[in-house]
Amino acid sequence: MKMEMKRQLNHLLLTLLVLVSATIIVRAQDQNQNPVQWTASAAKATDGNYTITLTAVLPAPWHIYSQNTPDGGPVPTSISFSKNPLVTLIGKPKEKGDLKTTHDKNFGVDVKYYGDKVQFIQTVKVKGGLKTNVSGSVNFMVCNDHECLPPSSWKFSVKLN
């Protein structure tokens, strides 16, 4: 009887140890997940033009870098659009948000970044007013005052009607 009870107790302790270890591993992985929440939208403008808006929302203390970050610094945000014969890009993506510039001692350069929220806005022209999609990806890097996460990519697709 004592042997059976000891075996059950060992089994219970082993199960508890596995559960605690799994919880610690999951929490550690959650801390490394990218904190940026992305959304994509399209709005009809004029003469067959549309405005594509890619919005990044970040919790404090994280920030994301401008497309115009100098060489030698962190990875700048870059946006690439998939080829679509019905769609012509007009200019380059513009940035809208509270742009900050500071000297980053870790990189040794002046960096440009956004905290809280930034919008990347691209105007496109659709041939013949046809319905189509615009898709692509955003490559970006986020940091806080203590660490940077590895560069990430976010894919998007929006309908143009």
Backbone as a chain_set.jsonl record, in Angstrom:
{"seq": "MKMEMKRQLNHLLLTLLVLVSATIIVRAQDQNQNPVQWTASAAKATDGNYTITLTAVLPAPWHIYSQNTPDGGPVPTSISFSKNPLVTLIGKPKEKGDLKTTHDKNFGVDVKYYGDKVQFIQTVKVKGGLKTNVSGSVNFMVCNDHECLPPSSWKFSVKLN", "coords": {"N": [[0.812, -1.193, 0.0], [1.919, 1.284, 0.842], [3.87, 1.552, -1.099], [2.387, 1.884, -3.463], [1.111, 4.314, -2.929], [3.328, 5.987, -2.756], [4.231, 5.841, -5.397], [2.082, 7.055, -6.75], [2.253, 9.628, -5.661], [4.779, 10.415, -6.619], [4.18, 10.397, -9.361], [2.26, 12.446, -9.443], [3.834, 14.644, -8.618], [5.686, 14.72, -10.739], [3.961, 15.293, -12.89], [3.062, 17.836, -12.084], [5.493, 19.233, -12.167], [6.048, 19.138, -14.93], [3.873, 20.66, -15.924], [4.357, 23.194, -14.721], [6.852, 23.8, -15.882], [6.115, 23.91, -18.605], [4.4, 26.122, -18.555], [6.2, 28.174, -17.883], [7.858, 28.145, -20.162], [6.007, 28.851, -22.2], [5.295, 31.441, -21.357], [7.767, 32.742, -21.62], [8.079, 32.586, -24.394], [5.898, 34.156, -25.193], [6.748, 36.687, -24.409], [8.58, 37.275, -26.35], [7.133, 37.605, -28.621], [6.092, 39.567, -31.388], [5.143, 42.865, -30.695], [3.63, 44.554, -32.32], [0.593, 45.634, -33.722], [-0.99, 45.247, -36.685], [-2.946, 46.77, -39.289], [-4.742, 46.931, -42.388], [-6.125, 49.022, -44.896], [-8.267, 50.321, -47.505], [-9.189, 53.159, -49.379], [-11.363, 54.801, -51.609], [-10.274, 57.297, -53.776], [-9.881, 59.768, -56.07], [-10.561, 59.775, -59.622], [-10.11, 57.005, -60.268], [-8.158, 56.425, -58.467], [-6.819, 55.062, -55.421], [-6.33, 55.078, -51.895], [-4.097, 53.389, -49.989], [-3.801, 52.345, -46.732], [-1.628, 51.432, -44.264], [-1.511, 50.538, -41.024], [0.27, 50.703, -38.026], [0.149, 49.804, -34.686], [1.514, 50.265, -31.545], [2.333, 49.09, -28.279], [3.44, 50.948, -25.389], [6.687, 50.329, -24.137], [7.552, 50.205, -26.777], [8.897, 50.922, -30.072], [8.844, 51.703, -33.595], [10.764, 51.787, -36.577], [11.38, 54.447, -38.928], [10.969, 54.598, -42.524], [13.033, 55.996, -43.448], [15.404, 55.656, -42.034], [18.842, 55.996, -41.274], [21.729, 54.373, -42.847], [23.597, 51.89, -41.081], [22.209, 51.963, -38.802], [19.289, 50.734, -37.026], [17.088, 48.265, -38.574], [15.321, 49.704, -41.164], [11.822, 50.41, -41.716], [10.257, 48.824, -44.427], [8.285, 48.644, -47.352], [6.802, 46.441, -49.566], [5.114, 45.863, -52.586], [3.074, 43.468, -54.144], [3.24, 42.428, -57.559], [0.824, 43.618, -59.806], [-0.952, 43.754, -62.674], [-3.074, 45.479, -63.047], [-2.75, 47.575, -61.36], [-1.089, 50.587, -60.549], [1.539, 52.006, -58.787], [1.634, 55.154, -57.223], [4.041, 57.314, -56.68], [5.93, 57.068, -53.592], [5.475, 55.237, -50.472], [4.058, 57.249, -47.925], [4.642, 58.566, -44.637], [2.757, 58.85, -41.644], [2.455, 60.213, -38.558], [3.705, 60.637, -35.179], [6.693, 61.536, -35.526], [9.865, 60.882, -34.226], [13.204, 61.899, -33.576], [16.346, 60.826, -32.572], [19.586, 60.426, -31.054], [20.958, 57.306, -31.157], [22.706, 55.489, -28.948], [23.396, 52.818, -29.0], [23.481, 52.084, -31.694], [24.956, 54.131, -32.714], [24.139, 56.18, -34.4], [21.903, 58.783, -35.61], [18.54, 58.138, -35.206], [15.28, 57.627, -36.651], [12.01, 57.324, -35.543], [8.795, 55.896, -34.6], [6.48, 55.92, -31.953], [3.726, 54.396, -30.271], [1.769, 54.791, -32.631], [1.723, 54.57, -36.202], [1.125, 55.452, -39.592], [1.411, 54.16, -42.83], [1.128, 55.341, -45.973], [-0.009, 54.759, -49.181], [-0.617, 55.77, -52.456], [-2.493, 54.504, -55.149], [-3.229, 53.697, -58.581], [-5.919, 52.358, -60.337], [-6.38, 50.502, -63.232], [-8.836, 51.119, -65.619], [-10.898, 51.12, -63.76], [-11.46, 48.652, -62.645], [-12.292, 45.852, -60.462], [-10.053, 44.705, -58.019], [-7.267, 43.341, -56.114], [-4.835, 44.577, -53.787], [-1.767, 43.583, -52.654], [0.927, 42.707, -50.425], [3.918, 43.122, -48.466], [5.175, 44.153, -45.261], [8.247, 44.933, -43.976], [9.915, 45.153, -40.927], [11.302, 46.487, -37.844], [11.268, 46.392, -34.329], [11.979, 48.101, -31.288], [12.782, 48.677, -27.811], [13.845, 50.608, -24.98], [15.69, 48.831, -24.004], [16.001, 46.509, -25.523], [15.993, 44.99, -28.811], [13.794, 43.451, -31.065], [14.098, 40.697, -33.356], [14.126, 41.46, -36.9], [10.924, 41.557, -38.519], [8.178, 40.399, -40.582], [5.145, 41.374, -42.132], [2.294, 40.376, -43.807], [-0.066, 41.704, -46.137], [-3.321, 42.317, -47.585], [-5.637, 44.009, -49.539], [-8.901, 44.843, -50.735], [-9.869, 46.444, -53.742], [-12.515, 48.146, -54.902]], "CA": [[0.0, 0.0, 0.0], [2.801, 2.44, 0.89], [4.547, 1.621, -2.383], [1.416, 2.431, -4.424], [0.919, 5.717, -2.582], [4.561, 6.668, -3.125], [4.235, 5.916, -6.855], [1.094, 8.072, -7.126], [2.808, 10.92, -5.277], [5.824, 10.711, -7.607], [3.494, 10.713, -10.62], [1.652, 13.764, -9.259], [4.917, 15.629, -8.615], [6.211, 14.798, -12.099], [2.95, 16.005, -13.678], [3.11, 19.233, -11.661], [6.738, 19.786, -12.692], [5.864, 19.319, -16.378], [2.95, 21.785, -16.122], [5.05, 24.438, -14.365], [7.86, 24.035, -16.924], [5.415, 24.319, -19.831], [3.913, 27.488, -18.338], [7.36, 29.069, -17.962], [8.274, 28.202, -21.57], [5.001, 29.617, -22.945], [5.428, 32.858, -20.985], [9.0, 33.243, -22.226], [7.811, 32.768, -25.819], [4.98, 35.285, -25.332], [7.49, 37.928, -24.26], [9.328, 37.515, -27.574], [6.241, 37.834, -29.746], [6.121, 40.938, -31.849], [4.049, 43.613, -30.08], [2.961, 45.444, -33.277], [-0.707, 45.235, -34.273], [-1.105, 45.844, -38.017], [-4.197, 46.724, -40.05], [-4.647, 47.479, -43.746], [-7.413, 49.47, -45.423], [-8.225, 51.037, -48.779], [-10.265, 54.137, -49.551], [-11.41, 55.341, -52.966], [-9.969, 58.726, -53.859], [-10.455, 60.34, -57.286], [-10.064, 59.34, -60.932], [-9.611, 55.637, -60.233], [-7.097, 56.286, -57.472], [-7.15, 54.579, -54.083], [-5.323, 55.281, -50.861], [-3.867, 52.205, -49.161], [-3.252, 52.754, -45.44], [-1.12, 50.356, -43.414], [-1.398, 51.154, -39.703], [0.951, 49.944, -36.972], [-0.115, 50.286, -33.33], [2.501, 49.657, -30.647], [2.216, 49.438, -26.868], [4.654, 51.504, -24.783], [7.658, 51.332, -24.586], [8.074, 49.799, -28.079], [8.835, 51.859, -31.197], [9.135, 51.142, -34.917], [11.63, 52.731, -37.28], [10.954, 55.089, -40.17], [11.549, 54.113, -43.778], [14.17, 56.872, -43.724], [16.446, 55.464, -41.033], [20.122, 55.954, -41.992], [22.554, 53.159, -42.833], [24.358, 51.708, -39.852], [21.272, 51.937, -37.685], [18.381, 49.59, -37.022], [16.447, 47.952, -39.851], [14.205, 50.611, -41.434], [10.6, 49.81, -42.238], [10.167, 48.843, -45.888], [7.015, 48.107, -47.84], [6.859, 45.957, -50.945], [3.804, 45.533, -53.138], [3.081, 42.402, -55.145], [2.921, 42.93, -58.901], [-0.559, 43.486, -60.259], [-0.997, 44.524, -63.919], [-4.157, 46.461, -63.001], [-2.452, 48.594, -60.348], [0.141, 51.359, -60.664], [1.864, 52.78, -57.586], [1.887, 56.573, -57.474], [5.001, 57.769, -55.672], [6.379, 56.124, -52.564], [4.65, 55.335, -49.263], [4.284, 58.376, -47.019], [4.472, 58.222, -43.228], [1.947, 59.793, -40.878], [2.535, 59.893, -37.137], [4.562, 61.501, -34.371], [8.069, 61.131, -35.812], [10.872, 61.336, -33.274], [14.586, 61.681, -33.983], [17.251, 60.839, -31.42], [20.845, 59.711, -31.264], [20.916, 55.997, -30.506], [24.083, 55.129, -28.59], [23.65, 51.418, -29.357], [23.812, 52.014, -33.116], [25.895, 55.201, -33.017], [23.596, 57.063, -35.439], [20.608, 59.393, -35.325], [17.474, 57.283, -35.727], [13.93, 58.186, -36.749], [11.102, 56.256, -35.141], [7.444, 56.207, -34.147], [5.933, 55.161, -30.837], [2.257, 54.368, -30.251], [1.046, 54.531, -33.884], [2.186, 55.186, -37.442], [0.435, 55.006, -40.802], [2.143, 54.21, -44.085], [0.051, 55.625, -46.926], [0.404, 54.616, -50.575], [-1.654, 56.019, -53.455], [-2.408, 53.625, -56.314], [-4.211, 53.915, -59.64], [-6.436, 51.101, -60.879], [-6.707, 50.639, -64.651], [-10.197, 50.832, -66.062], [-11.857, 51.051, -62.657], [-11.79, 47.252, -62.375], [-12.109, 45.362, -59.097], [-8.823, 43.925, -57.857], [-6.653, 43.38, -54.784], [-3.45, 45.004, -53.633], [-1.161, 42.819, -51.561], [2.357, 42.919, -50.257], [4.414, 42.862, -47.118], [5.909, 45.197, -44.553], [9.377, 44.437, -43.186], [10.101, 46.165, -39.886], [11.997, 46.101, -36.616], [10.829, 47.169, -33.172], [12.89, 48.121, -30.146], [12.463, 49.546, -26.686], [15.103, 51.157, -24.47], [16.573, 47.778, -23.523], [16.192, 45.409, -26.469], [15.368, 45.009, -30.132], [13.36, 42.141, -31.536], [14.581, 40.449, -34.718], [13.235, 41.983, -37.941], [9.728, 40.761, -38.802], [7.447, 40.703, -41.807], [3.687, 41.26, -42.024], [1.674, 40.357, -45.143], [-1.373, 42.349, -46.186], [-4.083, 42.288, -48.83], [-6.862, 44.81, -49.453], [-9.72, 44.857, -51.953], [-10.174, 47.726, -54.375], [-13.769, 47.947, -55.655]], "C": [[0.862, 1.266, 0.0], [3.502, 2.643, -0.453], [3.643, 2.26, -3.444], [1.213, 3.922, -4.169], [2.151, 6.54, -2.976], [4.642, 6.85, -4.644], [3.261, 6.995, -7.337], [1.602, 9.473, -6.801], [3.911, 11.339, -6.252], [5.217, 11.101, -8.954], [2.878, 12.113, -10.556], [2.716, 14.855, -9.296], [5.514, 15.804, -10.01], [5.252, 15.567, -13.007], [2.974, 17.494, -13.353], [4.362, 19.918, -12.204], [6.636, 20.058, -14.194], [4.961, 20.521, -16.651], [3.618, 23.121, -15.811], [6.092, 24.78, -15.426], [7.216, 24.519, -18.216], [4.913, 25.747, -19.707], [5.056, 28.49, -18.455], [7.813, 29.224, -19.41], [7.302, 29.043, -22.388], [5.113, 31.097, -22.616], [6.678, 33.468, -21.589], [8.799, 33.479, -23.717], [6.891, 33.956, -26.048], [5.722, 36.61, -25.247], [8.255, 38.265, -25.529], [8.43, 37.713, -28.79], [6.261, 39.307, -30.108], [4.92, 41.707, -31.305], [3.244, 44.478, -31.051], [1.644, 44.835, -33.746], [-0.888, 45.986, -35.593], [-2.534, 45.747, -38.539], [-3.942, 47.347, -41.418], [-6.037, 47.874, -44.203], [-7.187, 50.193, -46.743], [-9.418, 51.97, -48.845], [-10.187, 54.691, -50.967], [-11.158, 56.84, -52.915], [-10.649, 59.28, -55.114], [-9.854, 59.685, -58.516], [-9.461, 57.938, -60.924], [-8.465, 55.419, -59.265], [-7.663, 55.766, -56.155], [-6.001, 54.929, -53.152], [-5.259, 54.019, -50.014], [-3.216, 52.697, -47.87], [-2.891, 51.515, -44.626], [-0.812, 50.981, -42.058], [-0.737, 50.196, -38.722], [0.639, 50.6, -35.635], [0.808, 49.516, -32.391], [2.222, 50.04, -29.199], [3.529, 50.061, -26.377], [5.412, 50.359, -24.121], [8.227, 51.043, -25.98], [7.984, 50.93, -29.089], [9.29, 51.148, -32.467], [9.877, 52.209, -35.716], [11.034, 53.213, -38.6], [11.577, 54.381, -41.37], [12.861, 54.839, -44.067], [15.247, 56.801, -42.645], [17.785, 55.305, -41.751], [20.822, 54.599, -41.901], [23.352, 53.097, -41.538], [23.478, 51.652, -38.623], [20.423, 50.686, -37.706], [17.761, 49.386, -38.402], [15.285, 48.923, -40.076], [12.98, 49.832, -41.91], [10.641, 49.9, -43.761], [8.884, 48.135, -46.3], [7.212, 47.664, -49.277], [5.459, 45.528, -51.364], [3.964, 44.44, -54.184], [2.69, 42.987, -56.494], [1.474, 42.624, -59.243], [-0.678, 44.348, -61.511], [-2.099, 45.582, -63.941], [-3.843, 47.649, -62.098], [-1.102, 49.251, -60.619], [0.346, 52.133, -59.37], [2.151, 54.216, -57.987], [2.791, 57.081, -56.352], [5.391, 56.647, -54.724], [5.476, 56.248, -51.347], [5.062, 56.526, -48.4], [4.035, 57.893, -45.596], [3.646, 59.297, -42.533], [1.962, 59.343, -39.418], [3.46, 60.871, -36.442], [6.007, 61.021, -34.501], [9.018, 61.734, -34.781], [12.249, 61.022, -33.854], [15.46, 61.787, -32.744], [18.534, 60.116, -31.785], [20.785, 58.418, -30.469], [22.345, 55.545, -30.234], [24.42, 53.68, -28.937], [24.089, 51.277, -30.807], [24.824, 53.083, -33.523], [25.438, 56.125, -34.127], [22.316, 57.721, -34.926], [19.539, 58.534, -35.979], [16.152, 58.029, -35.722], [12.954, 57.06, -36.458], [9.746, 56.811, -34.721], [7.114, 55.325, -32.951], [4.422, 55.19, -30.983], [1.628, 53.944, -31.576], [1.729, 55.233, -35.051], [1.362, 54.613, -38.586], [1.375, 55.18, -41.985], [1.086, 54.274, -45.177], [0.606, 55.602, -48.345], [-0.791, 54.883, -51.478], [-1.408, 55.097, -54.641], [-3.482, 54.015, -57.319], [-4.608, 52.554, -60.19], [-6.856, 51.341, -62.326], [-8.156, 50.27, -64.907], [-11.223, 50.709, -64.95], [-12.275, 49.637, -62.296], [-11.594, 46.901, -60.9], [-10.855, 44.501, -59.053], [-8.363, 43.998, -56.408], [-5.261, 43.98, -54.873], [-2.901, 44.229, -52.444], [0.331, 43.108, -51.511], [2.78, 42.57, -48.854], [5.159, 44.075, -46.579], [7.017, 44.501, -43.767], [9.738, 45.53, -42.189], [10.863, 45.58, -38.702], [11.478, 46.98, -35.493], [11.837, 47.018, -32.04], [12.225, 48.864, -28.997], [13.806, 50.038, -26.157], [16.118, 50.091, -24.078], [16.874, 46.691, -24.541], [15.52, 45.696, -27.803], [14.954, 43.583, -30.463], [13.91, 41.928, -32.941], [13.615, 41.045, -35.748], [12.107, 41.0, -38.241], [9.108, 41.203, -40.112], [5.963, 40.497, -41.555], [3.115, 41.35, -43.431], [0.291, 40.986, -45.07], [-2.01, 42.15, -47.551], [-5.354, 43.096, -48.614], [-7.576, 44.783, -50.796], [-9.927, 46.283, -52.428], [-11.399, 47.506, -55.249], [-14.125, 49.195, -56.419]], "O": [[0.585, 2.209, -0.741], [3.702, 3.777, -0.889], [4.1, 3.087, -4.233], [1.152, 4.706, -5.116], [2.022, 7.659, -3.472], [5.075, 7.9, -5.12], [3.59, 7.765, -8.24], [1.401, 10.402, -7.583], [3.964, 12.498, -6.664], [5.691, 12.031, -9.607], [2.971, 12.875, -11.518], [2.519, 15.886, -9.94], [5.814, 16.926, -10.416], [5.685, 16.4, -13.804], [2.913, 18.325, -14.259], [4.296, 21.062, -12.653], [7.092, 21.098, -14.669], [5.265, 21.323, -17.534], [3.457, 24.081, -16.565], [6.203, 25.939, -15.826], [7.723, 25.443, -18.851], [4.995, 26.51, -20.669], [4.892, 29.546, -19.065], [8.121, 30.336, -19.838], [7.734, 29.868, -23.192], [5.033, 31.931, -23.518], [6.645, 34.616, -22.031], [9.297, 34.468, -24.256], [7.084, 34.699, -27.01], [5.364, 37.562, -25.941], [8.553, 39.436, -25.766], [8.931, 37.967, -29.886], [6.424, 40.175, -29.251], [3.787, 41.245, -31.44], [2.257, 45.085, -30.638], [1.59, 43.663, -34.12], [-0.933, 47.216, -35.611], [-3.243, 44.776, -38.27], [-3.048, 48.178, -41.585], [-7.011, 47.168, -43.942], [-6.076, 50.618, -47.058], [-10.519, 51.62, -48.421], [-9.109, 55.01, -51.467], [-11.755, 57.558, -52.112], [-11.877, 59.26, -55.205], [-8.767, 59.11, -58.457], [-8.405, 57.716, -61.518], [-7.863, 54.345, -59.244], [-8.825, 55.999, -55.822], [-4.851, 55.057, -53.574], [-6.249, 53.627, -49.395], [-2.198, 53.387, -47.909], [-3.738, 50.668, -44.341], [0.05, 51.854, -41.955], [-1.128, 49.035, -38.603], [0.838, 51.803, -35.465], [0.877, 48.287, -32.43], [1.906, 51.196, -28.918], [4.601, 49.74, -26.89], [4.764, 49.467, -23.573], [9.278, 51.578, -26.333], [7.113, 51.793, -28.99], [10.008, 50.148, -32.429], [9.633, 53.402, -35.539], [10.298, 52.498, -39.281], [12.572, 53.667, -41.248], [13.693, 54.357, -44.836], [15.926, 57.793, -42.381], [17.871, 54.565, -42.731], [20.549, 53.794, -41.011], [23.732, 54.124, -40.976], [23.943, 51.332, -37.529], [20.789, 49.69, -38.329], [17.896, 50.233, -39.285], [14.357, 48.965, -39.268], [13.101, 48.727, -42.44], [11.016, 50.932, -44.318], [8.461, 47.161, -45.679], [7.726, 48.416, -50.105], [4.722, 44.912, -50.594], [4.878, 44.484, -55.008], [1.901, 43.929, -56.564], [0.972, 41.526, -59.001], [-0.522, 45.566, -61.424], [-2.061, 46.49, -64.771], [-4.592, 48.626, -62.076], [-0.107, 48.576, -60.882], [-0.556, 52.831, -58.907], [2.835, 54.464, -58.98], [2.35, 57.254, -55.216], [5.211, 55.463, -55.007], [4.78, 57.252, -51.196], [6.246, 56.774, -48.175], [3.305, 56.926, -45.38], [3.807, 60.489, -42.792], [1.536, 58.236, -39.091], [3.941, 61.824, -37.054], [6.484, 60.215, -33.702], [8.98, 62.932, -34.502], [12.435, 60.012, -34.534], [15.329, 62.727, -31.961], [18.566, 59.3, -32.706], [20.584, 58.434, -29.254], [23.103, 55.254, -31.16], [25.587, 53.344, -29.144], [24.954, 50.462, -31.125], [25.477, 52.957, -34.559], [26.266, 56.796, -34.743], [21.724, 57.277, -33.943], [19.62, 58.235, -37.17], [15.925, 58.93, -34.914], [13.044, 55.979, -37.041], [9.574, 58.012, -34.517], [7.428, 54.135, -32.937], [3.905, 55.974, -31.779], [1.024, 52.875, -31.661], [2.246, 56.342, -34.911], [0.955, 53.451, -38.56], [2.044, 56.204, -42.124], [0.251, 53.377, -45.298], [1.553, 56.316, -48.674], [-1.856, 54.295, -51.293], [-0.274, 54.926, -55.086], [-4.511, 54.587, -56.959], [-3.759, 51.709, -60.473], [-7.603, 52.277, -62.612], [-8.633, 49.228, -64.457], [-12.329, 50.227, -65.194], [-13.335, 49.439, -61.702], [-10.838, 47.558, -60.185], [-10.622, 43.675, -59.935], [-9.001, 44.645, -55.577], [-4.598, 43.897, -55.907], [-3.494, 44.22, -51.365], [0.907, 43.678, -52.437], [2.102, 41.828, -48.144], [5.692, 44.897, -47.326], [6.752, 43.586, -42.987], [9.855, 46.698, -42.559], [11.041, 44.369, -38.578], [11.27, 48.178, -35.683], [12.455, 45.968, -31.859], [11.241, 49.581, -29.183], [14.818, 49.889, -26.843], [17.285, 50.408, -23.843], [17.898, 46.016, -24.437], [14.614, 46.523, -27.907], [15.678, 42.631, -30.175], [14.165, 42.902, -33.649], [12.413, 41.125, -35.491], [12.298, 39.784, -38.221], [9.464, 42.239, -40.675], [5.565, 39.566, -40.855], [3.414, 42.29, -44.167], [-0.43, 40.828, -44.085], [-1.334, 41.855, -48.537], [-6.066, 42.897, -47.63], [-6.947, 44.711, -51.852], [-10.132, 47.202, -51.635], [-11.337, 46.764, -56.228], [-15.142, 49.225, -57.112]]}, "num_chains": 1, "name": "protein.A"}
